Amino acid sequence: MLDRRVDLRRFINKDRGTKMKNTTMAAAVAAVTVGFVMASASARAQDAGLEVWQPPQQQQADPAKRVPRTQEPPSSSQPGTRSGVDGLVAPAARKENRGGFFVGAQSGKGWVYEDVDQSAAMINAGYRWQAGPVTLVGVEVAHGRLNDAEHDGFDAPEVEYSSVGANARFNFGSGNPVYALVRTGYWRAEYSNFRDSTDGAYLGVGLGVDFSRHFNMSLTYTNHLYFSESYWNGTEINSADTVMLGAEVRF
């Protein structure tokens, strides 16, 4: 009886050892399997590289909630124009108006009598209007004098004259300071020694230069035609000439 109990205990202990051994082997196999899986996952993660976190991009607004962008009126790139109201294009502002009052003074030579040079001087004033990009037209009044002179024993008397007329200027291109000058009108003169007078029409041409908006100089030739005959030293006089250099101030 005792021998059977001893054999039974040995069998139970042997069975328990076998089960514990099998459990230990199963746990070892499971541990190896888990380790292999974790190692494989780690290897794949290293091959893929690390991903850097980035802030989420702004999502596109819902098309139903989009607000249309206001379109700006097209700006004109053409020279000489500017944008107007309601997209209209208006011409650019015109260049500065060069018209205005002027006062001038001239001096030079005059010839009333043949071969007799007389010193001459004149002052004039008037107003001009802008008549185009390079053109000014206006009116003027003037007063001048030719001093007396002596020639071959004869005295040429002093002559004083006044005139009223029109004048025009034409610059040789926009922005070019050089201009041509034309003047014409009516004149009346008195001889100091003879107590006589005469009148006629005058026509002058000249060339000048603008030094600034308010100052210029010019050289002008003027021919004075007589309406009536006049004589000096037996010679008929029907015209007189002057050539004068002048300066002008404009306001």
Secondary structure, DSSP 8 states (H G I E B T S, - for coil): -HHHHHHHHHHHHHHHHHHHHHHHHHHHHHHHHHHHHHHHHHHHHHHH--------------GGG------------STTEEE-GGG-EEE--------EEEEEEEEEEEESSTT--EEEEEEEEEEEEEEETTEEEEEEEEEEEE--EEETTEEE--EEEEEEEEEEEEESSTT--EEEEEEEEEEEEEETTTTEEEEEEEEEEEEEEEEETTEEEEEEEEEEEEEEEEEETTEEEEEEEEEEEEEEEE-
